[in-house]
Structure formats: C-alpha cells, structure tokens
Amino acid sequence: MKNKLNLKEFSVKNGLLTINVDSNIDYDPDVFEPKLKIYFNNGKQNLLLPILQRKRAYFSFKNEDYVTFNHKLIIKELFPDNKWDTIRISLFLIYGNKKVEEIHIDPNNIGLVNLDHNYDLKFSEDSTFYLKRVKNSHNRNMKHSTKMFFSYVIRIISLVIAIILIPFFILDAIFIMAKIPNLNSSGGLLYLEDPNPLKRGLRHILWRMSHFSNIGIENSFIIFKNKMINIGYHLVRKVSKENNRIMFVSERDIKLTGNLKFIHEELQKYDNISMEISTCNQSFPTASFKHRIKTYIQMAQADVILLDAYFKKMNYFNITDQYLIQVWHACGAFKTFGFSRLGKPGAPKLNDTANRKYDNAIVSSSSIIDCYAEAFGISNEKVLPLGVPRTDVFFDDDYAKSAKEKFYNRYPHLENKKIILFAPTYRGGNRKNGYYPINAFNPVELYNELGDGYAILMKHHFFVKDHFKIPNEYKDNIIDIDITEDINDLLFITDILISDYSSVVFEAALLDIPMLFYAFDLENYISERSFYYEYKTFVPGKIIYSQEGIVNSIKNNDFENYKINSFKSKFFDYLDGKSTERIVNLIFEKLNQNK
C-alpha cells in the first residue's frame, strides 16, 4: 500500500486556522503514537508544531492503520511579531521509522478550503502550500460591523451591571481571601497559594467582573501590570547596566544545580566578568516579593541570562540587547514538553512567549534539534548541539574516583555488593500532585529473590513525597536516597539501573550501565504524557512489565545491552567531556557581540 496523507480541511475564519488530515498507512504494532507535524516558515522564522490525533482505527483486512488529526490555531500567535506576508506550510507524518510527506488533495471536496476574504491559499506540486495575506482588502462587510456593534453594546450594559454587583463580588472574594477550597478562581491553585489575601481578593473581583461582562477587565489589569514591570525593567537596564554581567536563574533548588552549576564553576576561572544568581525551590510567582524584585533588577543589569527550565516571567520582558540562553536541565529528548504538547492538558498556549524569546537553546545532539525547536516554539537554527555540562563528569576519571570514595565511605558495607539503582520518574502533572504508585515496586521482594549479594538504592523524583516504607531489618541493604543527592554521582557505583520514563537513562548510557525499563503502565503513561520517539524501539535496554520479569532478567543477565551504543550515537554529538567549555565559549561570544 502507498502511505499517504489526505487533507480534508484547511480553513481560516475569524483569525482561526483549522486543519483536518487523515492518513492511511501500513500497520505497525510497535507504533503507539503516530505523529503529524505542521511546519510554518514566514521567510525569517520557522515554527514546528504537532497536530492532535483525534481517532485511530485498524483495518485488519487491509492491514492498514487509519488515523485522523485535527487542530485549531490562532493565526496571529504563530509568530510573535505577527509580521508576515506569506507563510509556507508543509505537513509530515512520523510513523515509527517512516516519514510520510506526500499530501493527497481531493479536487471534489468543495469544503476543503474555506478562507476569510483577506487570505489566499496556493498549493504546490511538492505538497507545500502558501498562505498569503491579501493587502488592501475590504476590512469588514456591513453585516459583520453591525454584529460587532451590538456585541459591544451588550458588553457595556453587562459591565454596568457588573459594577453594580461589586458588593456581592466582594463578599464572594472574602471566601477566596480566607482560602476556602473548591472555589473557582482565575488564578487557580497557584494563585490561591499567594500569601497576600488582599491580592487574592482583588484578583477574584476582577475575574468575576470580567466573566460577567465578557470584557477582559482582569486581563487588561494583568497586561497593565506586566507593562509596568517591563518599563521598570528597561529603566533599570538603562541606568544600571553592568558590562560582562552574567545572570543565572533557576527554580529547581535553593542553590545552583546541574548544568548551571557546572557553567558557573567554569566561569569563576575568569576575572573579566561578574555573575549573579537567583535560585528558589518553588514556583517563582510564589516566591517572596523581595526575591522577585531583586531577580528582576539583576536580570535587567545582565548582558547574558541563563535559564535551566521554563521561566514564566520572561513573558513580561521585551528583551532587545540581552542574550537569553536556555540550558535545559535534562539530556536528550524523551517525554514531550512545552509546545510539543500543544492542545493537551497542562500544555502552554502559543501566546505564551516565555520560551519563544530564547536566542539559543542548548541540546546534546543534532538529532534532537527539531524536538527542542518544537517544544520551545523557536527556529531550528537557534538550537545548538553543544552538549550537556553535567555530563562532563562522566569523562573525568578523578571525579569518578572521588564520587565512588564518597559513597563507600558513607556506606562501607555495600562495597562488595552489586548495586541496583531504582530511579523512576513521577506520575501526575507537577510538584503539587506528583507521585509514584508505591505498590508498583516492592524492593523487599526483589532483594529476597536476588539474595545478599545485592543492594538496592531507591532514588525518586523530587516531586514524589510518599515513598515505600522500608522495614528496619532491610535498611542496610535497601536505602531510600535523599532527594538532594546528585543522581549522577550515584551512577558511578551503579551496576544495574531500573527506570521507566526518566531521562537518567541518557547519563547511564554514557557509563554503559545495564538497564531495565519497568514500564508496567506504558499505554496509560503514553496517553497522558507522550514521547518524542516510539518507546519500544527507543530505550537502550530491556522493557519489563512485571516485578517477576525484573527478577528473571537480573538472574539471567538479560539487559539487551547491545542497544546502548546506537543510543549514545543518536543522542550525543560529543563524547569528550567538554560541553561546559563549548557553552562558556558561546557566552563569551555573546558578550563580545554586546560591546
């Protein structure tokens, strides 16, 4: 069968782009997630986004996989400046190792193209199409103008009524100020955590008025506040800019960790720069007012700003003469994040520009540039495969020796045992509701099956609060490692890694550690979280679905280690321990450009 994409609808109405596509492709039972991507290019920037899968069916008599995709996008949000005349658009389907780009267009489908009067669409023979703005078109017809007029009249009347109802909204806000649970509020759970009750109450009153009148009062207030912050930011930069100042910003811990820590330590060798650090182990909006203001001022003074995760407050700032570099905290590309989850629960919207402002994002390999460009909503050329600084230690023999000595000085009784590191990722959406199902893995049963020649280290994600309760008689050989311990250091003493969907597998591959992937909830996890690659062909070890399978694989020394070398080749362009050095060189290049 010839694999193909069928374009069913392409419409632009009222500024909303709607795309409907279905595909017919030879069925592969190992493909859990067919992925349809759409690529936009306006001549200056490009943007890669996913199209949501809506339906999937298997036709056994044809051995055919039938998948439908649909998505709606706001045209003006595709590119932040919204300045373009023509956008080149293409679609392609990723189905396991196959890539399908040919698009079939049914000439008899009269509803295929449906455009507003100020757009035009052209198809080319290479399955690319061009969306063009038609200049000097009539802005609105009389019918639409009349409709808009009556809409505004109704909103104004509703606003007057909302003003009259303010006393009732104040009473409602009192419950929010008292943190009464289960009340709807525009700020959601995060805003209800704000320690300032007056702030919670005011925000709730504005939200009530906005929803009652259908006028964006609350949103206008937020926009005004953010503009004031941006004006203050640029004023501080104008009067107190520090040459060769580098700013490190992280919400992952109270001190610098991971990639930012290694970059900071390397930069300390140089005298011609200055550095500032802003860290907290909570979401930045809930940090103290003093901490936030100090961070804004220090960011404004810097020439280069380094981040290691999404930082929402970048939405506020229109950065012009500073360099913003994202040094993502994880290796490789495993679970989807950012705009790669567009349209799914918890995903950002395209008008969230925080990630889209990066001048550069650093990754471990050229093969994953598209993954990070999609996730951040930036052009491919801004993603640089310079390596991951915290992996440099895996090429440092002295560091490896020191890490081993430190561990065995603390646990001398484990020196002659085989170390099993159990390091799964969390389930749930965030640090507030993250968990791991305690009953899914029983380390006592595993230890009893394997015998006294083994020890088991339990290292959970820091989002996970509830851990397996280890009986006292096993605590010498089954150890629940504190979340503050660096998992990279633990890898130096690890003989076997048991994980699931955690990015620790990238670091473990650098040390050629045998791995088992305990994926007891694989299908559920994929439906909720999604991966960049097909899990069964991606992971560098044996996939196990039960604890009995773990025992058998360890006893039989069956880890499918042959997968590790190709995995390393795909996800690491450099295996030289010089990632930090390359990123520091980039920073100095940016500093020199800013002089």
N, C-alpha and C positions, 0 to 999 in steps of 0.2 A: 504494500500500500504506500502511496505517496503521502508523506506527512505534510499537513498544510494548516494555515490559519485562515479563518473566514471572518472578514469584517462585516458585522451585522448592522452597526450603527456608529456614526460619527456626527455628533451634533454640538453646536454652540448656541445656546439660548440663554439670554439674560446673563451673559458672562460665565455660564457654566458649561464646561466641556464634558460631554458624556461619550464614553466609548464602550461598545459591546463587541466582544470577539468570542468565537468558539473555535475549537481545534479538534481535529481527528488525527490520531497518531497511533502507531503500533504499540500495543500494550506491553509494559514492563512491570512485573510485580514488585520490583525493588524501588520503584519510584513512588514515594509518598506525597511529594509536593511538586507538581508541575508549576512552573513559574512563568508568568507572562510579564515582560518588561516593556515600558514605553520610554523612548529616548527623545528628548527635545533639544534643539540647538537653535539659538537665535542669532548666530554669527559671532557672538562674543562669549557666550557662556553655554554650557550644556548641562542637562539635568536628566538623571535616570531615576525612574520611579516604578514601583510594582503596580500591577493591575490585579484587583482582588479576584480570587477564584470564587465562583458562586455555586457551581454544580459540577459533579463528576459522575460519569456512568461508564460501566464496562460492558461492551457488546461482545459476548463470547463467540458468537457465530462468525464475527469478523476479526476476533482478537484485537479489538480496537478500543482505545481509551478516548472517550468524548468528554471534553472539559469546556466549560463556559466561564468567561471572565467579564467583569463589568466594573467600571469605576466612574466617578464624577469628580472633576477637578475645577477649581475656580481659576479662570484664565489669568487674572491679574496677579495671582500668587505664584505662578510658575517661575517667574524671575523677579527678584526683589525690587528692582527699579521699574519694572513693567514697561521698559523702553525697547520696543522691537517693532519691526515692520513685517517680517516673515519668520515663522518658526518651521524648521524642518523636523518632521516627526517620523519615527520608524518604530516598529514593533518586532519583538522576537520572543520565542518561547524556549525556555530551558526545561528539557525533559530528561532527567538523568544526565547522561553524557551527550545527548543530542541537542542541537540548537536549530530551531526552525525559524526562518526569516521570511519565507515566501508568503505573501498575503493574497488570498483569493477574494475578489470583489464581484458580487453578483450584479450584473447590469440590470436585472429585472426587479431589484429591490428598490422600490421608489422611495422608501423611507430611510435609506442608507445615510444620506447626507441631509442635514437639516441645520441651516446656519442663520444667525442674525444677519440683518442687512449690511452690517459693517465688517463682515468677514467673507473671505473667499477661500476655497479649497481646491488644490490641484493634486492629482495622483500621477506618479511617475512609474515607469516600467520596472524599476528596481525595488518596488514595494515601499517606496518612500513617498510621503505626501507632505504638502506645504500649505500651512495655514497662514493666510495673508490678511492683514488689516486693510480695509478699503478706505482710503482717505477721501475727505470731502463728501462723505455720505450724509444723508439726512439723519439728524440725531434721533428724533423720535416722531412717530406719527401722532395725529391728534388723539386717537383712541387711547394710546399709552399715556399721553400727557394728562388727559382727563382722569385716567385711573390713578396716576400718581398724585394729582391734586387732591382728590377725595381721600386718598390714603393719608396724606399729610394732615388734612383737616381732622380726620378721625383720631390720629395720633395726638394732635394738640388738645382735642377735647379730653382724651384719656389722660393726658398729662395734667390738665387742670383738676380732674377728679383725683388723680394720684396725689397731688399737692394737698387737697382737702383731706385725704385719708392718712396723711403723715402721722397724726397722733396714734392711729391704730398700728401703723408700721413700727412706731417707736415701742409700743407695747410688745409687739412681736420680737423686736430686736433685743428686748430685755432678756428673753429666754436664750438668745444666741450669746449675749454678753455673759450669761451665767453658765454657758457651756452645756445647755440642755441637749442630750443626744438625740439623734434621729430627726433633726430639723434640717430642711433643705437650705443650703446657703451657697451662693455663687463661689465662695472661696473654698468650699469642700472641706475635707478633713484637715488639710494642711493649714487653711486659714483659721479653722476653729482651734488650732494649737497655738495661735498667736497669743502671747501673754497679755496683750493690751485689750481689755474688754471694750473700751470706747471705740477702738479701731474696728473690732469685730461688729459692734452695733451699727456704726456708721456705714460700713460696707454692706451690711444686711439691708438697711433702709434704702440705700441707693439701688440695691439689687431688686427689692420689691417694687420700687417706682419704675425701674427700667422694664420689668416684666409686665407690669400693669399697663403701662402706656405704650409699650413696644417702641420706645425711644431709648437709645443707648446711653442713658444718663450715667450709669455706673461705668460703662466702658469709656465714656468721654472723660469721666473723672480720672480713671486709670491712665488714659492717654495723656491727659494734662500733667498728672503726677510724674509719669515717665519722661515727658518732655522737659519738665523742670530738672529732673535728675540728670538728663543728658546735657542740658545747658550748664548746670553746675559742674559736670564732669569736664566739659570743654573749657570752662572758665578756669578751673584748677589747672588743667594742662597748659593753658596759655600763660599763666602767671608762675607756675612752679615746675615746669617740665625738667626732668633730670636726664642729661645725656648719658647714654650707655646704661640705663637702668633696666633691669630685667625683673619681671613680676611673676611669681609662682602662685597659682590659685588652685585650691583643692578642697573638696567637701568630703574626702574619703577617710580622714583621720585628723586627730589634733596636731599631728606633725606630718612633715613630708614623707611620703612612702613611694615605693615603686619607681616608675620612670622619672618622675620629677625629682625624687631624692638623688638618683644617680647623676642626673644632669646638674643639679645644684652642687653636688660634691665636686664634679669635674670643673665647674665654673669658678669654684673657690680658688683654683690654682692661678687665676688671672687677677691682676691688680687694677686694670683699666676699666673695670665695670663695677656696678653696685647692684645689689639684689634685695628684694623684699619678698616676704612670704605671707600668704593668707590661707590658713587652714581651719577647718572645723569638722567635726564628725557628725554633722546633722545637715539637713537641707538648709541652704544659705538663707532663704527668706525667713526662717525661724530663728536665725542667729540673732545675737544682741544688736541693738541699733548702733552701738559704738563700734562693734566689729564690722558691720556693713559699711558704715561711713568711712572708717579707716581703710577698708579694702578699696572702695571707690576712689579715694584720694590717691592711694598708692598705685592703683591701676592707671589713673589719669597721668601720673608722673612718668610712667614707664615707656620705653621705646618698644619693648618686646614683652608680650604677655603669653605665658604658658599655662595651658589647662590640661587636665588628665581625665575629664569627664564632661558631660553636658553641664553648662552653667547658664541657667535661665536668665540671669540679669544682663547677659550680653544683648538681649532684646532691646534694652534701653538705649544703648550707646551707638551712635553713628561714628564708627572709627574711620579716620581718614589717613592719619600719618603715624599709625602704630601698626605693629605686626602681631597678629594673633595666630598662635600655633597650638594645635591640638595634638598632644602626645597621649593617645588613648591608653587606658590602664591595662587593656588586655592584648594578648597576642593573637595573631591570625584572624580568622573570621569563622565563627561557629554559630551562635544564636543571633538571629536578626535583631536589630535595634534601630532607633531613630526612624527616619522616613522609610526604611525598608519594611516597616510595619504599618505603613500608611493605611488608614481606614480600619485598623484593628483596635481593640480596646487598649487604652493606655498609650497609643501612638501620638506623636506630635502632629499638629496641623501645619500645612505648608506656610501659613503666615507666621509661624514661629521661626524667627530668623536667627536665633542664637547660634545654631550650628552652621548656618549658611554664611556666616561672616568670617570663617577661618581663611587666613591667607594660605596656610598649609596644614595638612593633617599627615601625621607620620604613621606608617604601617610597616609590617615585617617583610612584605613580599609584593612584587609587581602583579602577581596573580590575583591579589585581593583588592586592587585599586578600585575596581568597579563596585565592590561591596561597600567600601567606606565612602566613596563618592555618592552612592545612592543613600546611605544612612545619614550622611551629613547634608545632602542636597547641594553639593558643590561640584565644580567641574573636575574632570579626571586629572587634569594636569596639576591641580593643587594638592593631590595626594602623592606623597613622596615615600618610596620604599627604602627608607634609610635604616630600618631595624628597630628593635625594641631594647632600650637601655638596660632594663633589669635582667635581660638575658645575657648580658656581658659576663656575668659572674660564672656562667657555665663553661667559659673558656679560660678561666683563671684558676690554675692549679692551687695557688696559695689560698685563695678564697675557699675552694672546695675542701682543702685540708682543715682550714680553720672552722668551717661550718660543721664538719664531722667531729672534730675535737670538742667543740662547744656542746654538741648534742650528747656525746658519750660521756662527757664529764658530768652532765646532768643526769643521764640515765645509764650508768656504767653496767648495769645488769643486762642491758639489751645488746651489748657489743657483739656477741657471738650468735645472735638470733637473726632470722630473716625478717625484715621489716616490711609489713604491709601498710600502705598509706591509703586510708579510705577518705576520699575528698570529693564528695558530690556537690553539685550546685543546689540552689534553693528552688522551691516551688513558690507560687504566689507572685504578686506584682512588684513589690518594693520592700524597703526595710521595715515598713509598718506591719505588713502581713506575710512576710517571707517565712517559710517553714520547710522542714524535710519530714516526710512521714516516718515516724520513729519505728513503727512496726515493719517497715520495708527491709530493714537490715539489722540482723542480730549478731553483733560481734562475739558474744559469748559462745553461741553455737558454732560460729566459724572457727574460733580458737580451739574449742573442744574437738572439732573434726580434724584440725591440722596438727595439733599437738604442741608441746612445749618448745619446739624449735622455732616457733614464730612469735612475733609481737605485732599488735595491731594499733596503729595510730589513727584516731578519729579527728579529722580536720573539716569542720563545717564552714559554710559561707557565713560571713558576719551578720547576714540578715536573719539567720536561724537562731532562735532563742531557746527552744526546747530540744534537749539532746537526750540520747539514750542513757539511762541510769546504769552505770557500771557497778556491779556488785563488788564489795570490798575485797573479796578473795581473788579478784581478777585484775585489780587496779595496777599491779606491777607489770602486767603484760598487755593490757588493753588501756590505752591512755587517751583521754579526751584533751586534745591540744587546745590551748587558749587561742582565741581568735586573733590576738595581737602577734602571734608567732608568724614569721615570714614563711609561707609555704614553699618558696623557692629553696630556702635553706634545708627544709625537710627532704626535698627531693634528693639531696646528696647522700642521704643514708637510706633511701627507699629502694627496696628490692622488687616490689610489686606495687603498682598503683591500681586501685579500684576507683573508678569515677563513673560519670554518666554523661552529662552535657556541659561539663566545666571546661573552661579554657586552659586549665592547668595542664591539659594533655599536650599543648604545644611546647611548654617548657620541659615536660617529661620526655618528649621525643628527642630533645637535644641531648639528653643523657642516655638515650636508648633504653629507657626503663620499660620492662614488660608491663602491658596494660590490659585490664579487663574493663569492659563497659557494661555496667549493671543498669540496663535500660528496661526495667520492669513495667514502666508506664510510657513507653515510647510513643505510641499512637496518640495518647492523650496530651503528652507534652508537645508533640508536633502541632496538634490542632490549636493549642493555646499559645505556643511560643514561636515555633517555626525556626528553620535553619537556613543558612546560605547554601549548603550543599546537602545532597542526599545522605542521610546519616549512615546507612548500611554500607555505602561504598566510600565513606569519608574517614571514619575513625581509624586510628592506627593500632588496632588491637582487636581482640575477640569480643563480640557482643554476647552478653549473658542476660537471661530473662528471669532467673531464679537464684536464690542463695545456694541451692544444691548445685547449680551449674558453676557457680564460683568455686565451690569446693572441688569439684571434678577437674576443672581447668587448672587449678593450682597443683593438685596432686599429680596430674598428667603433664604438667609443664607445657600447657597448651595456651599460648597467648597470641598466636598469629603475628609474631614479631616481624615477619617479612614485610609488613605494611609500613614500618616506621621510616625507612629510607626515602621512599617516594613521597611520604607525608612531609618530611623535612624539606625535601627539594621544592615542593609546591609552596610551602608557607614561609620559607626563609630564603631570601636572596643572598644573605651573608651569613657565614658561619665562622666569624673571625673575632668576635668579642669587641668590636669597635663601633657599635651602634651609637653609644653615647658621644664618642668623638665626632661622628658624622653629623649628629644633631647640633652639637656645640659649634661646629664649623658653619652650619646653616644659620645659627643665631648670630654669629659674628658677621656673616654676610649681610644679614638684615640690618644689623647695627650700622655697618658701613654705608649701606644704602640710605640710611636715615640722616646721615650727616650733611 
